[in-house]
Amino acid sequence: MLYALDDEQPDILYLHGAINNAMMRSVVAQSDSPMPPVCVQVTLLDGLVLGLSTFHSSCNYRSCSAYCRALPLTDDEEKLHALKLISNHMVDGRFDQARSPTKAELKATTVLKL
């Protein structure tokens, strides 16, 4: 699952996934609750530490857990904004280099605003 933070609204986290993703389905299915609670864990791998043996190898990382409320995005304009942030988080400027998502692709994609 991919994520991105909004630089203009740093307290907003967007998650992206397929509509058939079990976690996304679970959140969207809780439509009786306007913003169901979720727990998100993010790990950032800073580097691998390779020893002479695998026993002495490890990694340097940072991680966090966030307990928050999720809002499935239904507005195409807001969804496109989030997808642009997510794409550009992976490769700077990628969203403008690629073709725009089709209506079918937008419909097949779930974006959660946390």
C-alpha positions as CSV (number, residue, x, y, z in Angstrom):
1,M,0.0,0.0,0.0
2,L,1.3,3.4,-0.9
3,Y,1.1,6.6,1.1
4,A,1.9,10.3,1.0
5,L,1.7,13.3,3.2
6,D,0.3,16.6,2.1
7,D,2.9,19.4,2.4
8,E,0.1,22.0,2.5
9,Q,-1.8,20.0,5.2
10,P,0.9,18.1,7.2
11,D,-1.6,16.5,9.5
12,I,-3.2,14.7,6.5
13,L,-2.0,11.2,5.4
14,Y,-3.3,9.6,2.2
15,L,-3.4,5.8,1.6
16,H,-3.9,4.3,-1.8
17,G,-5.0,0.8,-2.6
18,A,-7.1,-1.4,-4.9
19,I,-10.9,-1.5,-4.1
20,N,-10.5,-5.3,-3.6
21,N,-7.8,-4.8,-0.9
22,A,-9.1,-6.4,2.3
23,M,-8.2,-3.4,4.5
24,M,-9.6,-0.9,2.2
25,R,-12.8,-2.9,1.8
26,S,-13.1,-3.2,5.6
27,V,-12.8,0.6,6.1
28,V,-15.2,1.4,3.3
29,A,-17.7,-1.2,4.5
30,Q,-18.0,0.7,7.8
31,S,-20.2,3.3,6.0
32,D,-22.5,3.6,9.0
33,S,-19.5,5.3,10.8
34,P,-18.6,8.5,9.0
35,M,-14.9,8.1,9.8
36,P,-14.0,4.6,11.1
37,P,-10.9,4.2,13.3
38,V,-7.8,2.7,11.8
39,C,-4.2,2.0,12.8
40,V,-1.5,2.7,10.3
41,Q,2.1,1.6,10.7
42,V,4.9,3.1,8.5
43,T,8.5,1.9,8.4
44,L,11.2,3.8,6.6
45,L,14.3,1.8,5.8
46,D,17.4,3.9,6.1
47,G,20.0,1.3,5.2
48,L,21.1,-2.3,5.4
49,V,24.0,-3.2,7.8
50,L,25.7,-6.2,6.3
51,G,28.1,-8.2,8.5
52,L,30.5,-11.0,7.5
53,S,27.7,-13.4,8.4
54,T,23.9,-13.1,8.1
55,F,23.8,-13.5,11.9
56,H,25.6,-10.1,12.3
57,S,23.4,-8.3,9.7
58,S,20.6,-5.9,10.4
59,C,19.0,-2.7,9.2
60,N,18.6,0.9,10.3
61,Y,15.0,2.1,10.2
62,R,12.5,4.5,11.6
63,S,8.9,3.6,12.2
64,C,5.7,4.9,13.7
65,S,2.1,3.8,14.5
66,A,-0.7,6.3,14.0
67,Y,-4.2,5.7,15.4
68,C,-6.6,7.9,13.5
69,R,-9.9,8.1,11.6
70,A,-10.2,7.3,7.9
71,L,-12.3,9.0,5.3
72,P,-12.7,7.2,1.9
73,L,-12.5,9.8,-0.8
74,T,-15.4,9.9,-3.3
75,D,-14.7,13.2,-4.9
76,D,-12.7,12.6,-8.1
77,E,-10.9,16.0,-7.8
78,E,-9.7,15.3,-4.3
79,K,-8.8,11.7,-5.2
80,L,-6.7,13.0,-8.1
81,H,-5.0,15.4,-5.8
82,A,-4.1,12.6,-3.4
83,L,-3.0,10.3,-6.2
84,K,-0.7,13.1,-7.5
85,L,0.9,13.4,-4.1
86,I,1.4,9.6,-3.8
87,S,2.8,9.3,-7.3
88,N,5.2,12.2,-6.8
89,H,6.2,10.8,-3.4
90,M,7.5,7.7,-5.2
91,V,9.1,9.5,-8.2
92,D,9.3,13.3,-8.2
93,G,7.2,14.8,-11.1
94,R,5.8,11.4,-12.1
95,F,2.2,12.3,-12.1
96,D,2.6,15.0,-14.8
97,Q,4.9,12.7,-16.9
98,A,2.3,9.9,-17.0
99,R,-1.1,9.9,-18.7
100,S,-4.1,10.8,-16.5
101,P,-6.0,8.0,-14.8
102,T,-9.1,6.8,-16.7
103,K,-12.5,6.9,-15.1
104,A,-12.3,3.1,-14.7
105,E,-8.9,3.4,-13.0
106,L,-10.2,6.0,-10.6
107,K,-13.2,3.8,-9.8
108,A,-10.9,0.8,-9.2
109,T,-8.8,2.8,-6.7
110,T,-9.5,3.5,-3.1
111,V,-7.9,6.5,-1.4
112,L,-8.3,7.0,2.3
113,K,-7.7,10.4,3.9
114,L,-6.4,10.0,7.5
